[in-house]
């Protein structure tokens, strides 16, 4: 996917800000490392996820409430939730020593439709809480079952989550989650092998945080796994995610393929109406020689600005060290129209449905196969730019 506009060079914050910014309105300070930030668009309340703390601020950054989330007695190899005073935990058939462990906030998502705040941390295998908006100390924990291991269970691996429309009902919001695989040791491999790379989950009811759709007969549900053979070596860093129209997107940095140490940026697309993630597709996102996505946002832009109308993705990239995902000081900003992104996905899907190309060795199914209607004998096609329904 080529950008509409590229601005590049050696970007240095210090060289651009010759004078301090004036007009500071408010500040909030803490001794805890800040990890995530979310804003309730209805009340204007600001929520900040930190290491071992959760903060609730008003729109003027005045502290309204706080909740202590750590440290706790834990171990990344622990199978079950640890008693806060316990010195050991269950690891298979043996006991493992625990230690005081920081809880790094990994997910902080506002569910405005249901008046909830979803928080997940690095402790207890990435367990979560569902809290009340405006009252963060009132919550229900989701930790005991394997299906609630949602976030990455350490401080460094990525987790991206956001709320958008989902497959269970056109009017029902779900939680979209992308999590980097962390089962790189013998002890943690058994714990993390059933945690999907990308999934969407229910936000209300008795199956809260379970998959948004699940067919117990076919086993299909709103999730996708990486091929177990490559999970340890093909590490995907999830940078950001967003929803627009009938689709949700994740933006990533990962190896170009399973046979190389070079890194690229990719964008993932999932149809909201897809109940078994067969619409999941990813595509390289290029910005000249700047291969490492650093951040991105979606904005509506007037046609006079970039001679385009509609939404655009503005992304910052860095150039990597050779065969590494360590960024250099060389950076760039690239702009892409969402309509072009969508059209590129459609073109790629058409090629795949005609048996051209492959999914990549990192996926359970590798080769693209021609998809043909039993009734008409013709190849499937994408019906329009706004739906993932297949027609003949």
C-alpha positions in Angstrom: 0.0 0.0 0.0 1.6 3.2 -1.2 1.0 6.5 0.6 -0.7 9.6 -0.8 1.9 12.0 0.8 5.3 11.5 2.3 7.2 13.9 4.5 10.6 12.7 5.5 13.9 13.6 7.0 15.8 13.4 10.2 13.1 14.6 12.7 14.3 16.0 15.9 11.9 17.4 18.5 14.7 19.6 20.0 15.4 21.2 16.7 11.8 22.0 16.0 10.8 23.5 19.4 13.0 26.6 19.7 10.7 28.1 22.3 8.7 26.5 25.0 5.0 26.0 24.3 2.9 28.7 26.0 -0.6 28.5 27.3 -0.4 25.4 29.5 -3.9 24.8 30.8 -3.6 22.0 33.3 -1.2 19.2 34.5 -1.4 15.9 36.3 1.7 14.3 37.7 2.4 10.9 39.3 5.3 8.8 40.3 3.9 5.8 38.4 4.7 5.1 34.7 1.7 6.0 32.5 0.8 3.3 30.0 -2.6 4.0 28.5 -5.1 6.9 28.2 -8.8 6.8 27.3 -11.5 9.5 27.2 -15.3 9.1 27.7 -16.8 11.1 24.9 -20.0 11.6 26.8 -18.8 12.9 30.1 -15.4 14.1 29.1 -13.9 12.0 31.9 -10.3 11.0 31.4 -9.0 7.6 32.4 -5.3 6.8 32.7 -3.8 3.4 33.1 -0.4 3.3 34.8 1.9 0.7 36.3 0.1 -0.4 39.5 -2.4 2.4 39.4 -5.6 3.5 37.6 -6.6 7.1 37.6 -9.9 8.9 36.9 -9.6 12.6 36.0 -12.1 15.3 35.0 -11.6 17.2 31.8 -9.4 19.7 33.7 -7.1 16.9 34.8 -8.3 17.1 38.4 -8.0 13.7 40.1 -11.4 12.3 40.9 -10.6 8.8 41.9 -7.8 6.2 41.9 -7.5 2.4 42.3 -4.4 0.5 43.2 -3.9 -2.4 40.8 -0.5 -3.7 41.9 2.1 -4.9 42.7 0.9 -8.4 43.5 2.4 -11.8 44.2 2.6 -13.4 40.7 4.8 -15.3 38.2 4.4 -15.3 34.4 4.4 -19.1 34.6 1.5 -19.3 37.0 -1.4 -21.3 35.8 -4.0 -20.1 38.2 -4.8 -16.8 39.9 -2.5 -16.4 42.9 -3.6 -15.5 46.4 -2.1 -12.1 47.1 -0.3 -13.5 50.1 0.9 -16.8 48.6 4.5 -17.5 47.9 3.9 -20.2 45.3 1.5 -20.9 42.5 0.5 -23.8 40.3 2.6 -24.5 37.2 1.5 -27.8 35.7 2.1 -30.5 38.3 4.6 -28.5 40.3 4.7 -25.3 42.4 6.5 -22.2 41.3 7.8 -19.4 43.5 6.1 -16.1 43.1 7.4 -12.6 43.7 6.0 -9.1 44.0 5.2 -8.2 40.4 4.2 -4.9 38.9 0.9 -4.7 37.1 1.4 -2.9 33.8 -1.9 -1.6 32.3 -2.3 -3.2 28.8 -5.9 -2.5 27.9 -7.9 0.6 28.7 -11.1 0.8 26.6 -14.2 2.9 27.1 -17.5 1.1 26.4 -19.8 4.1 26.2 -22.9 2.2 25.1 -22.9 0.1 28.3 -21.3 2.6 30.6 -18.2 0.5 31.2 -14.4 0.7 31.3 -12.5 -2.4 30.3 -9.1 -2.7 32.0 -6.6 -5.5 31.6 -3.1 -5.8 33.1 0.1 -7.9 32.7 -0.6 -9.8 35.9 -2.5 -13.1 36.2 -1.9 -14.0 32.6 -3.4 -10.8 31.2 -6.6 -10.9 33.2 -9.2 -8.1 33.1 -11.8 -6.1 35.0 -15.0 -4.5 33.8 -15.5 -1.2 35.7 -18.2 1.4 35.9 -17.6 4.6 34.0 -17.3 7.4 36.7 -16.6 4.8 39.4 -13.5 2.9 38.7 -13.3 1.2 42.1 -16.5 -0.7 41.4 -15.6 -3.6 39.1 -16.0 -7.3 38.4 -12.8 -9.4 37.8 -12.4 -11.8 34.8 -9.3 -13.9 35.6 -10.0 -17.4 36.6 -10.8 -19.0 33.2 -8.4 -19.5 30.3 -10.7 -17.6 28.0 -10.1 -14.5 30.1 -6.3 -14.5 29.4 -6.6 -11.6 27.0 -3.7 -9.2 27.3 0.1 -9.9 27.1 1.4 -11.1 30.4 4.6 -9.0 30.6 5.6 -5.4 30.5 7.2 -5.3 27.1 4.9 -7.2 24.7 2.1 -5.3 22.9 -1.6 -5.4 23.4 -4.1 -3.2 21.4 -7.8 -3.0 22.1 -10.8 -0.9 21.2 -14.6 -1.0 21.2 -16.5 -1.2 17.9 -19.5 -2.9 16.3 -19.2 -6.7 16.2 -20.6 -9.8 14.6 -23.1 -11.0 17.2 -25.6 -8.2 16.3 -25.3 -5.0 14.1 -26.2 -2.9 17.1 -23.9 -4.6 19.6 -20.5 -3.3 20.4 -17.6 -5.8 21.1 -14.1 -5.5 22.3 -11.5 -6.0 19.5 -8.1 -7.3 20.9 -4.7 -8.0 19.4 -2.1 -9.5 21.6 1.6 -10.4 20.9 2.4 -14.0 21.7 4.4 -14.5 24.9 4.7 -18.3 25.2 8.4 -18.4 24.6 9.3 -20.7 27.5 8.3 -24.3 28.2 6.3 -23.1 31.2 4.4 -20.3 29.5 3.8 -22.1 26.1 1.1 -24.3 27.6 -0.6 -21.2 29.2 -0.5 -18.9 26.1 -1.0 -21.4 23.2 -4.8 -20.9 23.2 -4.7 -17.1 23.3 -5.6 -15.8 19.8 -3.5 -13.2 18.0 -6.7 -11.2 17.2 -10.2 -11.7 18.6 -13.4 -9.9 19.3 -15.3 -10.3 22.6 -18.6 -9.7 24.3 -19.1 -6.8 26.6 -22.3 -7.7 28.4 -24.2 -10.7 29.7 -23.2 -13.9 31.3 -20.5 -14.5 28.6 -18.8 -11.1 29.1 -15.3 -11.1 27.6 -15.9 -14.5 25.9 -15.8 -14.5 22.1 -18.4 -12.4 20.4 -19.6 -15.4 18.4 -18.8 -19.0 18.9 -20.3 -22.1 17.3 -19.7 -25.1 19.6 -20.4 -27.6 16.8 -18.0 -26.2 14.1 -15.6 -24.6 16.5 -15.7 -21.4 14.5 -15.6 -18.1 16.4 -14.4 -14.5 16.2 -10.7 -15.2 16.6 -7.6 -16.1 14.6 -4.4 -17.9 15.6 -0.9 -17.8 14.2 0.6 -21.1 13.1 2.0 -22.7 16.2 5.3 -23.5 14.4 6.1 -19.8 13.9 4.6 -18.1 17.0 7.9 -18.0 18.9 9.9 -16.6 16.0 7.5 -14.5 14.0 6.7 -11.9 16.7 4.1 -9.3 15.8 4.1 -5.9 17.5 0.6 -4.3 17.5 1.0 -0.5 17.3 -2.6 0.8 17.2 -6.1 0.0 16.0 -9.3 1.7 14.9 -12.7 1.2 13.4 -14.4 2.9 10.5 -17.4 2.0 8.5 -18.0 -1.7 8.5 -14.4 -2.7 9.3 -11.9 -2.7 12.1 -8.2 -2.4 11.6 -5.0 -3.1 13.4 -1.6 -1.7 12.4 1.5 -3.8 13.1 5.3 -4.2 12.8 6.5 -7.7 12.0 9.0 -9.7 10.0 8.5 -9.5 6.2 8.0 -13.3 6.2 9.1 -16.4 8.2 12.4 -16.7 6.3 13.9 -13.2 6.8 15.1 -10.9 9.6 13.9 -7.8 7.7 10.9 -5.9 9.2 7.9 -4.3 7.6 4.7 -2.6 8.7 1.3 -4.2 7.9 -2.3 -3.2 8.3 -5.0 -5.9 9.2 -8.6 -5.6 8.2 -11.6 -7.5 9.7 -15.3 -7.2 8.6 -17.6 -6.4 11.5 -20.2 -8.9 10.3 -17.7 -11.8 10.1 -18.5 -14.5 12.6 -15.5 -16.7 12.0 -12.8 -14.2 10.9 -12.6 -15.6 7.3 -12.4 -12.0 6.2 -9.2 -11.5 8.2 -6.5 -10.1 5.8 -3.3 -8.2 6.2 -1.3 -6.1 3.7 2.1 -4.3 3.7 2.0 -0.6 4.5 4.9 1.2 2.8 6.4 4.6 3.4 9.4 4.7 1.1 12.4 3.3 2.9 10.9 3.9 6.3 9.7 0.5 7.4 8.8 0.7 11.1 5.4 2.1 12.0 5.6 4.2 15.2 2.1 5.7 15.5 -1.0 6.4 13.5 -4.3 8.2 13.7 -7.4 8.5 11.5 -8.8 12.0 10.6 -11.4 13.5 8.3 -9.7 16.0 6.0 -11.2 18.8 3.8 -10.8 18.2 0.1 -8.7 21.3 -0.3 -6.0 20.1 2.1 -4.7 17.0 0.3 -7.0 17.1 -2.8 -8.9 14.2 -1.4 -12.2 13.8 0.5 -13.1 11.5 3.3 -11.0 9.9 6.0 -7.2 9.5 5.9 -4.7 7.6 8.0 -1.7 9.7 9.1 1.2 7.5 10.2 4.7 8.1 11.5 7.5 5.7 10.5 11.2 5.2 11.3 13.9 3.6 9.3 15.3 0.5 11.0 18.8 -0.7 11.7 19.7 -3.4 9.1 17.8 -6.7 9.8 16.4 -5.2 13.0 13.3 -3.6 14.4 15.4 -1.0 16.3 14.6 2.4 14.8 17.2 4.9 13.7 16.7 8.7 13.9 15.5 8.9 10.3 11.8 9.3 10.3 8.9 10.1 8.0 5.2 10.9 8.0 2.9 9.2 5.4 -0.7 9.8 4.6 -3.1 7.2 3.1 -6.8 7.5 2.1 -9.1 5.0 3.7 -10.8 4.5 0.4 -7.4 3.5 -1.2 -6.7 1.1 1.7 -10.0 -0.5 1.3 -9.6 -0.8 -2.5 -6.2 -2.4 -2.1 -7.7 -5.0 0.3 -10.5 -5.8 -2.3 -7.9 -6.2 -5.1 -5.8 -8.6 -2.9 -8.8 -10.6 -1.9 -9.9 -11.0 -5.5 -6.4 -12.3 -6.4 -6.6 -14.8 -3.5 -10.1 -16.0 -4.4 -8.8 -16.7 -7.9 -6.0 -18.9 -6.4 -3.2 -16.4 -6.7 -0.7 -15.9 -3.9 -0.7 -17.3 -0.4 -1.6 -16.4 3.2 1.9 -16.8 4.5 3.4 -19.6 6.5 2.5 -17.9 9.8 -1.1 -18.8 9.2 -2.8 -22.2 9.7 -3.9 -22.2 6.0 -1.0 -21.3 3.7 -2.0 -21.2 0.0 -4.8 -19.2 -1.6 -7.3 -21.4 -3.4 -9.8 -20.6 -6.1 -13.2 -20.3 -4.5 -16.0 -21.5 -6.8 -19.8 -21.6 -6.4 -21.1 -25.2 -6.6 -24.2 -23.8 -8.3 -22.8 -21.6 -11.0 -19.2 -22.7 -11.3 -18.0 -19.1 -11.1 -15.5 -17.6 -8.8 -16.5 -15.7 -5.7 -16.2 -11.9 -5.9 -16.3 -9.0 -3.4 -19.7 -7.5 -3.6 -18.9 -3.9 -2.8 -16.4 -1.6 -0.9 -18.6 -1.5 2.2 -19.3 -5.2 2.9 -17.4 -8.4 3.1 -20.3 -10.6 1.7 -19.2 -12.9 -1.1 -21.4 -13.0 -4.2 -21.3 -15.0 -7.5 
